[in-house]
């Protein structure tokens, strides 16, 4: 699974170079979905770079997938906390707070 995430991370880079926003969105969503099982403490170190790559790609195209961007930023911050990089984690959380994203009623009910 870790190797699959790395390959999809390379696909995100390729998608960003193509300037195809739909392809970038699809690749970033795929990174997120493939990485969900790896968000456990012992595997978290394997998802930080793919998440950062996906976030950078979304920002480079001016993506409106705000929910995904916030989730990526929060998980990158969690990775930084687990590595005891508290200043980096704090900066990433500040970035997440600045995203124009409001939680919908459906999301609140699901939580």
Beta strands, then each sheet from edge to edge (+ up, - down):
end
